[in-house]
Structures are given as C-alpha cells and as structure tokens.
Amino acid sequence: MIPRVTRDPLRLRPDPRRVITKLFVPGEEVPEHESRAAGVIRRVMALDEDTVLAALERTVRLFAGRHRDVRVTFADNFASVSHRLAADADLSESRRLLIGAYFTHEYAVEGAALCNPSVVAHPDQAGTAPGELRFVLSVRGIGEGHVSSVGFRTGLAGPGAALTVDPQPSIISTGARTEAVYEKSLFLGTLAERGHDDEVSAVLTRWLPSRFTGAELDELLAGLHPKLVARQAAHRTIELIRWIAACNYTTEFPDDSVVSGRVLWPSGPSERHGMEDARFVRFTDDDGEQTYYATYTAYDGVDVAPQLLQTNDFRTFRVTQTTGSAARNKGMALFPRRIGGRFVALSRGDGESTAVTTSGDIRTWDEARPVARPARDWELVQVGNCGSPIETPEGWLVLTHGVGPMRLYSMGAMLLDLDEPHRVLASLPEPLLTPSSAERDGYVPNVVYSCGGLLHDDTLVIPYGASDATIGLATAPIGDLLAAMVR
C-alpha cells in the first residue's frame, strides 16, 4: 500500500517582479552580432546637460524602488564601458550615470518558470515555537533565454504537518563576487582530465601551495620561462588555467539583505547559461561542525557538469568545480555526513541510473558503484535521486524520480544501508507522487520533481516542482512511508 501523501494548498508561483540588474551591451545580446556601444555613447555625449539631468532623474525615479541602489549600478556599468571614451574626456557625474543606465537592463529571474526546490533547516532557529522548524527553500528560477539561477524562500514547518512560507522582499540582489582561495588539487585534477599534464602544469605542481590566491597564480604565470610560454601547448594550458580560476569564486551578499532576497546568479564561464537543480544539504562532519553544501548543474551552453556550493549562513557562498570520473552529468546529491571517513554522494554519470561514489576531499569523485537502474514501467527511461539522502534508524531514505511513457516524471523512494549505501534494502513498488490533473500543464508538462526533502519530527516534507509552473509542498508520515517499502 502506497503511503498517504498530503499536498498542502500553498503554491509558489513564478514572480515576474523579482528582477535583477545586468550589464547590457547593445548588439551583443545576439552572440554573432557586433557591439553597438560606441554609437550609443556617442549619442549620449551629444545630449545637452539639461536633457542628461532630466533623463537621469526620470530613469532613477522609475527604477529606484525596484533595486537596492540603481545609481551604484549605473556607475559600475559605466566603468565597464568607459574604455570607449577618450582618456581626457570630461564628463559630469550625471552624464556618467546616464551612460551607465543605457548599458543596464532588468532581468526577471523567474520570468519563464519556477521549479526544482530543495529544503534544509535554517541556520537561525531563534524565535521558533515548540514543534516549529524554520527552513530555507532553494528554488530554480528560469528567465529570458532559459538561463537558470538559484533563489531562496524561507518559512516554517510544524507543528505537525503545518507549513508556511514567509512573504518575499520587494527587492532582490545577486551579491558581489569576491576574491577566491583556490585548491591546487582541483586545478591539477582538471588539467589532467583534459589532457594538459605538461610542463606548465608541472610548474604549478612544483611552486604553488596547496591553497593559493589569484594574485599568487598571476605571479606564477607571469614568471613562466619564456621558452615554455612560446610553445603552443603552453598557451592552451595557460588559457585552461585562467578558465578554471574564473569558474571558482566566492559570492557575498550585503549584511542587511534577507535570505529570500538573495539570488545566486551565474558568474563563472562553466555556468554562463545557468545554475540548475541545486540540491542543498546540511552536512555534519565527524567533529560535529555543520556546513551547508549544495551540488548543482553548471551549464555553459554546450556541456553540463556538477559543481559545489558551500555556505554557513546563506550570505557568503563559495563556488567550486568538481573533478573525477564520477563527477559527470546531472543529479549529484551529497549524503549529510561521512561514511567510513569519506564523503559520499549519489550520482547519475551514465544519464539513466543511480550510483554511489565517494571522495576524500568533497571535490574529487571516482569509482561510482551502481545502485539502481530503470526497472519498473514508470521509470524505464531513467531513474535518479530527488535530493540528498535522509538518515533514519532503518537506513538512508532516498527520494527518487523515474521517467516513463510520454516523458512523465514520477517520484518514488528507496532505502539504502547506513554503512554500505550501495546496498538497496527496500523501495516503493509504485510512485509516491505523480502529477495531478492540476499539475500536468506548464513550461515542462507532466513533471513532478524535487531536489531534496526534509524530515521534521515524524513528518517528511517534500517540496516539488510541478511541470516547472509552480512549486508545491507535500507531507507524508515517515513511519507509513518506511512501512510501505518492499524489502
């Protein structure tokens, strides 16, 4: 008997009012076209000062209430294109800001779709009543051009199956990219994977410390022997090294922003077309220290790759790549603690089945062991996880997804051994959740999909995307779910 799943009437829908500012270069919105920046700047420079003042005042008035400080944004975007002006150009502050405004546009991060949520306990539980748990819900927003970003909502679970989501702030922000500290092992692993184990990478091996800054990397590359730099292979390796550095970064949000007002926007070249399907987990290390991690899919327009988010407070996020033979495709999900002294994750490297892989440093993943393959009629296209495993006394509870006829996505569940997670102990013989008649229509029809549930007391909370049109929240008694599994 399939356990009772209760859909909460609460629904999260895409909100086109959630807008961010982006640099806009006329002509370059279509990659094959040339920039029209010079012409735009020339026309702004031809305006008289009174017109400049009036246009700037009107623009600030229209957009100031939608963003934290549009003048700061305009100034920053002016700096991005100021090289188009003569070095001795004398511009008023108003003209500088107006030029910046012409090179700025709004982007609705949820303008097209909202989907693929995961939920974890909030790091701040102050003020909660008995039986309540404050949570952070991550969401995938999709906007113009099908570019995905990671947004957040907050709310309360409990008492019992009660669920509430907090009101959203009217202004959201994407944070600021800050100086990163790099891991040498990640650079060397990526270089070796891509066939760049050469003399330049040997220099990195010899002279860089295990952790280094961008300034240290720049100094090392600038000091390469001229005969090495002259070789064609060296140029390709240096270019790849620069690319790796750009893909690994830190994003920090203002102190006075709230979690639900923050959006992780693609900032590295490996994710320039989207950050998809973040699977958050609150990880407890062997010493008791807790860290929030999320694996997500980075998409550059051609290739997909799993990458890693790390945060303690949902204000500062460290973004790093992953490497290794098991770090492939989509759908990696971390276990919430080490097993046998190693990090463990579910993966789907072949695109259609579930495996377990381990790592000593959480960034290098090798030797995946198969766990589940398509077997039942509702999952013969592919199977995968719906988020990080949840620890229970009976085993690791894994919410799963399966794809069947007409690309219908359903959610199931399986139970893995606590000490040997590649062993399946039990599974649901039928889907736990399938699209209802009201959930079948949307940006991607006939889909229910989650990136991670939450166990609160005896209630399993399951956030799920419904056809990329809405996000629903469902609950199920954990005891009934485990009892319904077939050993």
ABEGO torsion letter per residue (X at the ends): XBBBBBBBABBBBBBAABBBBBBBBBGAABAABBBAAAAAAAAAAABBAAAAAAAAAAAAAAAAAABABAAAAAAAAAAAAAAABBAABBBBAAAAAAAAAAABBBBBAAAABBBGBBBBBBABABGBBBGBBBBBBBBBBBBBGGBBBBBBBBBBBOBEABBBBBBBBABBBAEBBBBBBBBAAAAAAAAAAAGABBAAAAAAAAABBABBBAAAAAAAAAABBAAAAABAAAAAAAAAAAAAAAABBBBBBBAABBAAABBBBBABAAAAAEBBGBBBBBBBBAAGBBBBBBBBBBBAGABBBBBBBBBAAGABBBBBBBBEAABBEBGBBBBABBBGGBBBBBBBAAGABBBBBBBAAGABBBGBBBABBBABAAAAABBBBAEBBBBBAAEBBBBBBBBBBGGBBBBBBBBBBAABAABBABBBABBABBBBAAAABEABBGBBBBAEBBBBEABBBBBBBBGGABBBBBBBBAAAAAAABBX
